[in-house]
Each structure stands twice: as structure tokens, then as C-alpha cells.
Amino acid sequence: MRKRLLIIINLLLLSTFNLLANKDSSISVLENKAYTALVNNQPDIARTYYLQLIQENPDSAELRAMCYNNLGAIDIREGFKVRGLDFLQKAIETYESAGKDTLLAKTLYNTGRSYKLLGQYEKATELLLDALNVFEEYEMKVDLAETYNVLGNLNGDLGNLETALRYHELACKIAIEGKDSIRLAMYLNNKGSTYFEMEFYKEAITDFQNSLTIKNNLLEKSYLNPEKKKTVKRSIPYTYYNLGETELQRGNIDRAIKNFKVAIDLHSQFNNERGVAYCDNFLGRAYFLKTQWDTAITYFNKALESAKNLEINDLLLNNYLFQYELYDSIGNKTKALEYYKLYSKKHQQILNLDKQKAINEFQIKYEVGKKEQENKLLFQKAEIDQLKIKQQEASIQFWQFFTVIIIILILFALFLVYKYYRLFGKEKKLAEKEKQLNREQHHRIKNHLQTLAGLLSFQQRKIEDNVAKEVIQESSNRVEVIKMLHLHFYQSGDYNSHTIQLHSYLQEIIENLVVLFDKTAIQVKKNIEAVLLSPEKALPIGLICNEIISNALKYGLTQDAKSELSISLKKENEKITLIIKDNGNGNIVHENNSSIGLDLINQLAKQIDAKIDRDFTEGVKYTLIFSTKQ
């Protein structure tokens, strides 16, 4: 997983200073001392001054709220999460009682940003949108741009990449209009990171390079004070890192290496061991791709040592995975296995980190009540046995109901896909609007299918009934077929012709099923002609192939070289003939084929006006004949 490097340096603390007009000279002196302490990275001293201001000015609501706000920001940055959020909440309440909308909005922004840093995205979004409304009402352009930027980062963390991109574009637009070069450089870097996550690498490189150009120009400006120049200079190596990782994804390995090395030199000037460690790790990856094994190992080991010393879990995880791939490639299976075990262990540690505290608490309660519960179970055994019978009956009814729900969801997904593809058949007046609509529709359908797949996976993990597990796995396979077709159509980019390559689509289905059912030893013979077909017809054909091939692999064929599965697809004039046959035990397949699977095959064949023929005399043979016309 890629670590998103978003350049956010000191803005949380510095953006809310000097919110009040200082009429009292003693107050102004204390505020300036607090500000100076923050700039010099002395949070404890700044905290002391803010607490003194609160104590000495009980009647100034605005001043106290400003101090609460900045105290909260300091504590969040220093790791005192609960106390920091408490200070920020006091600031919100104080500004609300004083009726200071704009100052309240600034604190809402800081609080929302703090919740984002703590991973509480729903609460963060609520607060940031409240702040956004006020900034828009009062036309507070700088604060508006900052809020757009944070909302972009937040949605990027959640995987809502289209939404994230729109927010970053709004932030950049405001910075350009206001000629705010410092913020524009930061926003471009974040927008480039979003393009990277969307795999639009060309656009990402453009944004990173523009950000870098702006930063280098800023360093030459005489009007920029030394502290701001230092902040800009510290951010430059992160942009070089982003460029390096993007070039690596594009296959430009030498360019990637050059950018990583520049980033290391710049990080080293500030003794930024963490930044150097990330660059070392990806330099190792780059040299691995160039098959320069010794150099790759040197950088990997250097990054590994830093990651251990600095306790950077995500870097350790990536490093173990990269080193496993390296040693596996050079044939050192012992080392490869060692790093794969380290990777698996670290991955599990990360997953269990948040769960461990709750598990320990439940474990204590469990041990205390264990004896009492055992005694109760002795007297309740008869009742439990009876209850199990009822539960089994209820379970059967539940899974019947669940199967119906899954079929409804699949049909709903089919309807969405159908509606989606129909949109592509219509002419668009504006090409740019069409492109945006296509992209949004793609992500909407992809998210729906991913949600459906996640629901099935979750249910499969939770249950122990093998029959129910098989039912859910079959449904998961059908959803995967739908996802494949949608991805084939979207990636082709040829929306005007409204067709997909049926042969490529079917080949992917076959390969996935052979791996899924662990039948890689069988002989798969494919004689599939290149055929273009509309998605409306390709999807039912893909689902039919999924059902037939799944049954063959599951029941008819054994895992050996004598087992044979053949698929033939030929087009003559406007007729297409699809033949799927195997040399397995046809009777077993016929007996085990579920009624749902057979009904689905028949309904799908009827949907495309196809003639279907089954032959179980020598293995199983399905012949499907249909027209290319709609």
C-alpha cells in the first residue's frame, strides 16, 4: 500500500494565531512570546503562555477561545489527543456563546482536522462542512481553500478519489486567483497524490513538477521570511519522493532513482531520518526492478534498520514484502520464506493493534465468569439441544432468504450495469461532460459491486455451514464475472462503439476459475475467435460460462493432466457458437448442479434468445448458439 505524502506543515497551529485585536500591551506581549515559542518548536513554553493568558483574562471570551484553540492544536500535535480535543471543544463552546461566527468556523476547521488525524472521518467531515458553510458565506478565501484541501485529503484517505480530486481542484483554483504560491505548491502536491491513487500517472507528474517549480521559485524571493523559506525547503524532498514513486509506477526506473537520490540529499540536510528511510526503501525497489540485486539489498537493509529504529510499521511491512520478492526472484527460497513470514507477522500485528485492548478486557470478563457459566450449562443442556434444533431450522430459512436477497442484489447490479451501458449508447453534446459522467458512473458501479462482494465475503467468514459457504462462494463468483465485464468495458475507453472483446473477457473468466478451484494441472484447450459484442449480450454469456465451467471444475474434473476442458467460440455471419466440454464424469456434474445454477443458465440463455443444448454421454458438453444482433 502506498503511503500518501501530503505536505501539511505547521498550518494547523499557525493559521489561527492573532485572531484578536490586541488592545492590552501585556496581552500582546504574551501572545507574541507564545507564537515565537511555537515557531522555535517549543510547545511546552507556548502552552505555559496560553494558560497564563486564560488565567489572567477571565472576562475576555474571544481571547480565552483563541487560547483554547491553540492549546488544543498543540496537544493534538504532541500526542495528547483527549486533552487536545477537550481544549478545542472549549474553544467551540466559548465562540458559540460569544456569537463569533468566523472565529468559531476557524476552530471548527481545526477540530475537524484533528479528528481526521485521529482517523475519526465521519466526525471530521461534519465539522469541516460546518466550517465550510461559514467560510463561503463570509467569502474567507484562504480558509475556504484550506478546508477544501483537508476535505480532499480526507476523501483520499477514504478512497473517494473523484470527490477528493474535486476538492483539491477547488483549493488550487482559489490559490491561483489569490496568487498564493505557497499554498498552491502544497495543493498541487496533494492533487498529484490523488491522481497517483487514481493511476493517472501523467497528470500526477505534471502536478508534482509544477509544485516543485513553484517551491524553487519561492526560495529565490527576497520578500519571503526565513522561517517560511525553511518550511518550503523542508517540503521539497517529499515532492521529489512523489515524483520518484510515480516514475517507478510508469516504468521510468532511472528517472525514479534520480528523484529518490535528490530527495535523500535534501532530507539529510534536515536530519530527516524518516524521509530518508522511505526513499531508501523505494531505491531498493528500483534497483530490484533493474535486477541489480546487491545494490537493491543494500538499500533495503538500510531502510529496514531505520524502520526498526523509528518504529515505522507501514515501512517495515513494505520492506519485508519487497525483500521477499527479491529473494524469491534470485532463487534464495530460504531468505524469501524468512521475509514472507516477517511480512505476514507484521501484517497481522497491524491488524490486531486496535483490537488487542478490547480483546483483553473481554478475556478478563470471560475468565471470571467461566466457572459459573460451566455450572449453568450443565442444567441447561437439554434446553440448549432443543434450541439448536430450532436454530438449525431457522438457519435453513435464513439462508434461503439470504440467497434470494443475494440474487436480488445481483439482478439490481445487472440493472445498474445495463443502465450504465445504455448511457454510452447515446450521443453527448459536450465531450468533457461525457468523460466526467463515464468516470463517475464507473466508480459508482465499481463501489456498488465492491460493497456487494464485501458483504458476501463477510458472511462467508462468519458462518460455519459448508453448504451455505458454497452458496455464497457461487454468488461471489457471479459478482466477479460482472466486475470483469465492467472493467473490460471501462478500460477499453471505446464507449462510442459500445462493444467489448468477448474473447478476452471469456479467457479471463476461464483463467480465474481454474486458479480458484485449484485445477491448474488440467489441460485447458481454448479455440476462441476474436469477437466484438455488446455488453448487454456479453454479460449473460459470461455468467453462463461461469456456471458451466464452475460445475465442471468442481464436480467433473480431477486435478491431473488427463482431465481436459475445452472452450470453443466461433462466429459465422451473424451467429455465434459457444461450445464448452469436458471429459469428466457427466453424471456427477448433472447430479450436483444446483437448481439455482441451472435456472440461472436457462434464464440467461432466454434473455439473449440463445439456443442451448446439453450432452452428458461423454463427460459434459454445452452448446450455445445465439445472434450478434440485439
C-alpha positions in Angstrom: 0.0 0.0 0.0 1.3 3.4 -0.9 1.8 6.0 1.8 0.2 9.2 0.8 2.7 12.1 1.4 0.6 15.2 1.8 2.5 18.3 2.7 0.8 19.8 5.7 3.4 21.6 7.8 2.5 23.9 10.8 -0.6 25.2 9.2 -2.8 23.7 11.9 -1.1 25.7 14.6 -0.1 28.9 12.8 -3.4 29.6 10.9 -5.4 30.6 14.0 -2.9 32.9 15.7 -3.6 36.6 16.3 -7.3 36.2 16.0 -8.0 39.2 18.2 -7.0 42.9 18.0 -4.7 43.3 21.0 -5.6 46.4 22.9 -3.7 45.5 26.0 0.0 45.6 25.5 0.7 43.0 28.2 -1.6 40.5 26.3 0.1 41.3 23.0 3.5 40.5 24.6 2.4 37.1 25.9 0.8 36.2 22.5 4.0 37.1 20.7 6.0 35.0 23.1 3.7 32.1 22.6 4.0 32.5 18.8 7.7 32.7 19.0 7.9 29.5 21.1 5.8 27.6 18.5 8.0 28.8 15.6 11.1 27.6 17.6 9.4 24.2 18.2 9.0 24.8 21.9 5.4 23.6 22.5 5.7 23.4 26.3 6.7 27.0 26.6 3.9 28.1 24.3 1.4 26.1 26.3 2.6 27.9 29.5 2.0 31.3 28.0 -1.5 30.4 26.7 -2.6 29.0 30.1 -1.3 32.2 31.7 -3.4 34.3 29.2 -6.5 32.3 30.1 -5.9 32.7 33.9 -5.2 36.5 33.7 -8.1 37.3 31.3 -11.3 35.6 32.6 -13.6 38.3 31.1 -12.3 38.1 27.5 -14.2 35.3 25.8 -12.5 35.8 22.4 -9.0 35.7 23.9 -9.8 32.6 26.0 -11.3 30.8 23.0 -8.2 31.7 20.9 -6.0 30.2 23.6 -8.2 27.1 23.9 -8.0 26.6 20.2 -4.2 26.9 20.0 -3.7 24.7 23.2 -5.8 22.0 21.5 -3.8 22.2 18.3 -0.5 21.9 20.3 -1.7 18.9 22.3 -3.0 17.1 19.2 0.3 17.5 17.5 2.2 16.4 20.6 0.1 13.3 21.0 -2.2 14.3 23.9 -5.3 13.5 22.0 -8.0 13.6 24.7 -6.8 16.8 26.3 -6.3 18.4 22.9 -9.9 17.6 21.8 -11.2 18.9 25.2 -9.4 22.3 24.6 -10.8 22.5 21.1 -14.4 21.7 22.4 -14.0 24.5 25.0 -13.0 26.9 22.2 -16.1 26.0 20.1 -18.4 26.5 23.1 -16.8 29.8 24.0 -17.0 31.2 20.5 -20.6 30.0 20.2 -21.6 31.8 23.4 -19.8 34.9 22.2 -21.6 34.8 18.7 -18.3 34.9 16.8 -19.2 33.0 13.7 -15.9 33.5 11.7 -13.7 32.6 14.7 -16.0 29.7 15.5 -15.5 28.4 11.9 -11.7 28.5 12.3 -12.0 26.4 15.4 -14.4 24.0 13.7 -11.9 23.7 11.0 -9.0 22.9 13.4 -11.2 20.4 15.3 -12.3 18.7 12.2 -8.8 18.4 11.0 -7.8 17.0 14.4 -10.5 14.3 14.2 -9.1 13.5 10.7 -5.6 13.0 12.1 -7.2 10.6 14.7 -9.0 8.6 12.0 -12.5 9.7 13.0 -13.5 10.6 9.5 -17.3 10.9 10.0 -17.0 13.5 12.8 -14.2 15.3 10.9 -16.3 15.6 7.8 -19.3 17.0 9.8 -17.1 19.7 11.4 -15.3 20.7 8.2 -18.5 21.1 6.3 -19.9 23.3 9.1 -16.8 25.4 8.8 -17.0 25.5 5.0 -20.5 27.0 5.1 -19.3 29.9 7.2 -16.2 30.5 5.1 -18.3 30.5 1.9 -20.9 32.9 3.5 -18.2 35.4 4.5 -16.0 34.8 1.4 -13.0 33.9 3.5 -10.9 32.7 0.5 -7.8 31.4 2.3 -9.8 29.5 4.9 -12.1 28.2 2.2 -9.1 26.8 0.2 -7.6 25.2 3.3 -10.8 23.5 4.1 -11.2 22.2 0.5 -7.7 20.9 0.8 -8.3 19.0 4.0 -11.6 17.6 2.7 -9.7 16.4 -0.4 -7.1 14.7 1.8 -9.8 13.1 4.0 -11.7 11.7 1.0 -8.5 10.5 -0.4 -7.8 8.5 2.8 -11.3 7.0 2.5 -10.8 6.1 -1.2 -13.4 8.6 -2.5 -10.9 9.7 -5.2 -13.3 11.5 -7.5 -14.6 13.6 -4.6 -11.0 14.2 -3.3 -9.9 15.4 -6.8 -12.8 17.9 -7.0 -11.9 19.4 -3.6 -8.2 19.7 -4.5 -9.1 21.4 -7.8 -11.3 23.9 -5.9 -8.4 24.6 -3.5 -5.9 25.1 -6.4 -8.4 27.5 -8.1 -8.6 29.7 -5.1 -4.9 29.8 -4.6 -4.3 30.7 -8.2 -6.9 33.5 -8.0 -5.3 34.8 -4.8 -1.7 34.4 -6.2 -0.9 32.4 -3.1 2.2 30.5 -4.3 3.0 28.7 -1.0 -0.4 27.1 -0.7 -0.7 26.4 -4.4 2.5 24.4 -4.2 1.1 22.3 -1.4 -2.3 21.9 -3.1 -0.7 20.8 -6.3 1.3 18.2 -4.5 -1.8 16.8 -2.8 -3.8 16.8 -6.1 -0.9 14.9 -7.7 -1.1 12.4 -4.9 -4.8 11.9 -5.7 -4.0 11.4 -9.4 -1.4 8.8 -8.3 -4.0 6.9 -6.4 -6.3 7.0 -9.4 -3.4 5.7 -11.5 -3.4 8.8 -13.7 0.4 9.0 -13.6 0.9 11.5 -16.3 -1.4 14.1 -14.6 0.3 13.3 -11.3 3.8 14.0 -12.6 2.6 17.3 -14.1 1.2 18.5 -10.7 4.3 17.3 -8.8 6.6 19.1 -11.3 4.5 22.3 -11.1 4.6 22.2 -7.3 8.4 21.8 -7.4 8.8 24.7 -9.8 6.8 27.0 -7.6 8.7 25.9 -4.4 12.1 26.5 -6.1 10.9 30.0 -7.3 9.8 30.8 -3.8 13.2 30.2 -2.4 14.6 32.9 -4.6 12.1 35.5 -3.4 13.6 38.1 -1.1 10.2 39.0 0.5 9.8 35.5 1.9 10.9 35.4 5.6 13.5 32.8 6.7 11.0 30.6 8.6 8.7 30.3 5.6 11.6 29.6 3.3 12.7 26.9 5.7 9.2 25.3 5.7 9.1 25.4 1.9 12.6 23.9 1.6 11.7 21.1 4.0 8.7 20.2 1.8 10.7 19.9 -1.4 12.2 16.4 -0.8 8.7 15.0 -0.3 7.7 16.2 -3.8 10.9 14.6 -5.2 9.8 11.3 -3.5 6.4 11.5 -5.0 7.9 12.1 -8.4 10.2 9.1 -7.9 7.4 6.8 -6.9 5.3 7.9 -9.8 8.1 7.4 -12.3 8.6 4.0 -10.8 5.0 3.1 -11.5 5.4 4.3 -15.1 8.4 2.1 -15.6 10.9 5.0 -15.8 13.3 3.4 -13.3 16.3 5.7 -14.0 14.2 8.8 -13.5 12.8 7.4 -10.3 16.3 6.6 -8.9 17.4 10.2 -9.7 14.4 11.7 -7.9 14.8 9.4 -4.8 18.5 10.3 -4.5 17.8 14.1 -4.7 15.1 13.6 -2.0 17.6 11.7 0.2 20.2 14.6 -0.1 17.6 17.2 0.8 16.1 15.1 3.7 19.7 14.7 5.0 20.2 18.4 5.3 17.4 18.5 7.9 18.4 15.2 9.5 15.0 13.7 8.5 15.7 10.0 9.1 12.1 9.1 8.4 12.1 10.7 5.0 15.4 9.1 4.1 14.1 5.7 5.2 11.2 5.8 2.8 13.4 6.9 -0.1 16.0 4.1 0.7 13.2 1.5 0.6 12.0 2.6 -2.8 15.5 2.9 -4.1 15.9 -0.7 -3.2 12.7 -1.4 -5.1 14.0 0.5 -8.2 17.3 -1.4 -8.2 15.4 -4.7 -7.8 13.4 -3.9 -10.9 16.8 -3.2 -12.7 17.9 -6.7 -11.4 20.9 -5.0 -9.6 20.4 -7.4 -6.7 23.4 -6.3 -4.5 22.5 -2.6 -4.7 18.9 -3.3 -4.0 19.8 -5.4 -0.9 22.0 -2.6 0.4 19.2 0.0 0.2 16.6 -2.5 1.6 18.7 -3.3 4.6 19.4 0.4 5.2 15.7 1.2 5.1 14.9 -1.8 7.3 17.3 -0.7 10.0 15.8 2.8 10.0 12.3 1.5 10.1 13.1 -0.7 13.1 14.8 2.2 15.0 12.0 4.6 14.2 9.2 2.0 14.7 7.6 2.8 11.3 5.2 -0.2 10.9 4.0 0.5 7.3 7.6 0.9 6.1 8.5 -2.4 7.8 5.6 -4.1 6.1 6.5 -2.8 2.6 10.2 -3.6 3.2 9.5 -7.2 4.2 7.3 -7.7 1.1 9.9 -6.2 -1.2 12.7 -8.3 0.2 10.6 -11.4 -0.1 10.0 -10.7 -3.8 13.7 -10.0 -4.3 15.0 -13.2 -2.8 12.2 -15.2 -4.4 13.4 -13.8 -7.8 17.0 -14.7 -7.3 16.1 -18.2 -6.1 17.1 -17.9 -2.5 14.0 -19.6 -1.2 15.2 -19.7 2.5 15.6 -16.0 2.6 12.4 -15.4 0.7 10.4 -17.6 3.2 12.1 -15.8 6.1 10.9 -12.3 4.8 7.5 -13.6 3.9 7.0 -14.8 7.5 8.1 -11.4 8.8 5.7 -9.8 6.4 2.8 -12.0 7.5 3.6 -11.5 11.1 3.8 -7.7 10.8 0.6 -7.5 8.8 -1.2 -9.4 11.5 0.3 -7.2 14.2 -1.0 -4.1 12.4 -4.5 -5.6 12.0 -4.6 -6.6 15.7 -3.2 -3.4 17.2 -6.5 -1.7 17.6 -8.3 -4.8 18.6 -6.0 -6.0 21.4 -7.2 -3.7 24.2 -10.8 -4.7 23.7 -9.9 -8.4 23.4 -8.0 -8.2 26.8 -11.0 -6.7 28.6 -13.4 -9.3 27.3 -10.9 -12.0 28.2 -10.8 -11.0 31.8 -14.6 -10.9 32.0 -14.7 -14.3 30.3 -12.3 -15.9 32.8 -14.1 -14.5 35.9 -17.5 -15.9 34.7 -16.2 -19.1 33.3 -16.8 -21.4 36.3 -20.3 -20.0 36.9 -21.2 -20.4 33.3 -20.0 -24.0 33.2 -22.3 -24.9 36.1 -25.2 -23.3 34.4 -24.6 -25.1 31.2 -24.9 -28.5 33.0 -28.5 -27.7 33.8 -29.3 -26.0 30.5 -28.0 -28.8 28.2 -31.4 -30.2 27.4 -32.8 -26.8 26.7 -29.8 -25.9 24.5 -30.2 -29.2 22.5 -33.8 -28.3 21.8 -32.8 -24.7 20.9 -30.1 -26.0 18.5 -32.8 -27.9 16.6 -34.9 -24.7 16.3 -31.8 -22.7 15.3 -31.0 -25.2 12.6 -34.5 -24.8 11.2 -34.2 -21.1 11.4 -30.7 -21.2 9.8 -32.1 -23.0 6.8 -34.9 -20.5 6.4 -32.3 -17.7 6.8 -30.0 -18.9 4.2 -32.9 -19.4 1.8 -33.9 -15.8 2.4 -30.3 -14.7 2.2 -29.9 -16.5 -1.2 -32.9 -14.7 -2.5 -31.5 -11.3 -1.3 -28.2 -12.0 -3.0 -30.0 -12.9 -6.3 -32.0 -9.6 -6.0 -28.8 -7.7 -5.4 -27.1 -9.3 -8.4 -30.2 -8.5 -10.5 -30.0 -4.9 -9.2 -26.3 -4.8 -10.2 -27.2 -6.1 -13.6 -29.8 -3.4 -13.9 -27.3 -0.7 -12.9 -24.8 -2.1 -15.4 -27.4 -2.2 -18.1 -28.5 1.4 -17.4 -24.9 2.4 -17.3 -24.0 0.9 -20.7 -27.2 2.3 -22.2 -25.8 5.8 -21.3 -22.8 5.1 -23.5 -25.0 4.4 -26.5 -26.4 8.0 -26.6 -24.7 10.9 -28.2 -23.1 13.5 -26.0 -23.1 17.2 -26.9 -20.0 18.1 -24.8 -17.1 15.6 -24.8 -15.7 16.7 -21.5 -19.0 16.2 -19.7 -19.3 12.8 -21.2 -15.9 11.8 -20.0 -16.7 13.0 -16.4 -20.0 11.2 -16.4 -18.4 8.0 -17.6 -15.8 8.2 -14.8 -18.4 8.9 -12.1 -20.6 6.1 -13.3 -17.7 3.7 -13.4 -16.8 4.4 -9.8 -20.4 4.3 -8.6 -20.9 0.8 -10.2 -17.5 -0.3 -9.0 -18.2 0.8 -5.4 -21.6 -1.0 -5.5 -20.0 -4.2 -6.8 -17.2 -3.9 -4.2 -19.8 -3.4 -1.4 -21.7 -6.5 -2.6 -18.5 -8.6 -2.8 -17.5 -7.4 0.7 -21.0 -8.4 2.1 -20.6 -11.9 0.6 -17.0 -12.2 1.9 -18.1 -11.1 5.4 -21.0 -13.6 5.5 -18.7 -16.4 4.3 -16.2 -15.8 7.0 -18.8 -15.6 9.7 -20.6 -18.9 9.0 -19.5 -22.5 9.5 -22.1 -24.3 7.4 -20.3 -25.7 4.4 -23.4 -25.7 2.2 -24.0 -22.0 3.0 -20.4 -21.3 2.3 -20.6 -22.8 -1.2 -23.8 -20.9 -1.9 -22.1 -17.6 -1.0 -18.9 -18.6 -3.0 -21.1 -19.2 -6.1 -22.7 -15.8 -5.6 -19.2 -14.2 -5.2 -18.1 -15.8 -8.5 -21.1 -14.3 -10.3 -20.3 -10.9 -8.9 -16.7 -11.3 -10.0 -17.9 -12.0 -13.6 -19.9 -8.8 -13.5 -16.9 -6.8 -12.2 -14.7 -8.3 -15.0 -17.1 -7.2 -17.8 -17.4 -3.7 -16.3 -13.6 -3.4 -16.0 -13.1 -4.6 -19.6 -15.6 -2.1 -21.0 -14.3 0.8 -18.9 -10.6 0.2 -19.6 -11.2 -0.1 -23.4 -12.2 3.5 -23.5 -14.1 2.9 -26.7 -17.5 4.0 -25.5 -18.9 5.1 -28.9 -18.7 1.6 -30.4 -20.5 0.2 -27.3 -18.7 -3.2 -27.6 -16.2 -5.3 -25.7 -13.8 -8.0 -26.7 -15.7 -11.1 -25.9 -12.7 -13.4 -26.4 -10.6 -11.5 -23.9 -13.4 -11.4 -21.4 -14.1 -15.2 -21.6 -10.4 -16.0 -21.3 -10.1 -14.1 -18.1 -13.1 -15.9 -16.6 -11.6 -19.3 -17.5 -8.2 -18.5 -16.0 -9.7 -17.1 -12.8 -11.9 -20.2 -12.3 -9.1 -22.7 -12.9 -7.0 -20.9 -10.2 -10.0 -20.5 -7.8 -10.8 -24.3 -7.9 -7.1 -25.2 -7.8 -7.2 -27.2 -11.0 -4.1 -25.8 -12.7 -2.9 -29.4 -13.6 -5.7 -30.0 -16.0 -5.5 -29.3 -19.8 -7.4 -26.3 -20.9 -7.9 -26.0 -24.7 -9.1 -22.7 -26.0 -10.2 -22.1 -29.6 -11.7 -18.6 -29.1 -12.1 -16.3 -32.1 -11.8 -12.5 -31.7 -15.4 -11.3 -31.4 -16.8 -7.9 -30.5 -20.1 -8.0 -28.7 -22.3 -5.5 -26.8 -22.0 -5.6 -23.0 -25.8 -6.4 -22.8 -25.1 -9.8 -24.5 -21.5 -10.3 -23.2 -22.6 -10.3 -19.5 -25.2 -13.2 -19.8 -22.7 -15.2 -21.8 -20.0 -14.6 -19.1 -22.4 -15.7 -16.4 -23.4 -18.8 -18.3 -19.7 -19.7 -18.8 -19.1 -19.2 -15.1 -21.8 -21.6 -14.1 -20.9 -24.3 -16.6 -17.1 -24.2 -16.0 -17.5 -23.9 -12.2 -19.6 -27.1 -12.2 -17.0 -28.9 -14.4 -14.1 -27.9 -12.2 -15.9 -28.5 -9.0 -17.5 -31.9 -9.7 -16.4 -33.4 -13.1 -12.7 -32.9 -13.4 -9.9 -34.2 -11.2 -6.5 -32.4 -10.6 -4.4 -34.3 -13.1 -3.1 -34.0 -16.7 -5.7 -36.5 -18.0 -8.5 -34.1 -17.2 -9.4 -31.9 -20.2 -11.6 -28.8 -20.5 -12.1 -27.2 -23.9 -13.8 -24.0 -24.9 -14.6 -23.0 -28.5 -16.1 -19.8 -29.8 -16.8 -19.2 -33.5 -18.6 -16.6 -35.4 -20.3 -17.3 -38.8 -22.2 -14.4 -40.4 -24.4 -13.1 -37.5 -24.4 -16.3 -35.5 -22.0 -17.2 -32.7 -21.5 -20.8 -31.5 -20.0 -21.4 -28.0 -19.1 -24.9 -27.0 -17.9 -25.9 -23.5 -17.0 -29.5 -22.9 -15.0 -31.7 -20.5 -14.1 -35.4 -20.2 -15.1 -35.7 -16.6 -17.9 -37.7 -15.0 -21.0 -36.1 -16.5 -23.4 -37.9 -14.2 -21.7 -36.4 -11.1 -21.9 -32.9 -12.6 -25.6 -33.4 -13.5 -26.5 -34.7 -10.1 -24.6 -31.9 -8.2 -25.6 -29.0 -10.3 -27.8 -26.7 -8.1 -31.2 -25.8 -9.3 -30.3 -22.2 -8.9 -27.4 -22.7 -11.3 -29.5 -24.5 -13.9 -32.3 -21.9 -13.6 -29.8 -19.1 -14.0 -28.3 -20.7 -17.1 -31.7 -21.2 -18.6 -32.9 -17.6 -17.8 -29.7 -16.1 -19.1 -30.0 -18.1 -22.3 -33.6 -17.0 -22.7 -32.5 -13.4 -22.1 -30.3 -13.3 -25.2 -32.6 -15.6 -27.3 -29.9 -18.4 -27.3 -30.5 -22.0 -28.2 -28.8 -24.2 -25.6 -28.1 -28.0 -25.8 -26.7 -30.3 -23.1 -25.0 -33.7 -23.7 -23.9 -35.9 -20.7 -22.8 -39.0 -22.7 -19.1 -38.4 -22.7 -18.4 -36.0 -19.9 -20.4 -32.8 -20.2 -20.9 -30.8 -23.4 -22.8 -27.5 -23.6 -23.6 -25.9 -27.0 -24.9 -22.3 -27.0 -25.9 -20.7 -30.3 -27.0 -17.0 -30.3 -27.2 -14.0 -32.6 -24.9 -11.0 -32.5 -27.9 -8.7 -33.1 -29.6 -7.0 -30.1 
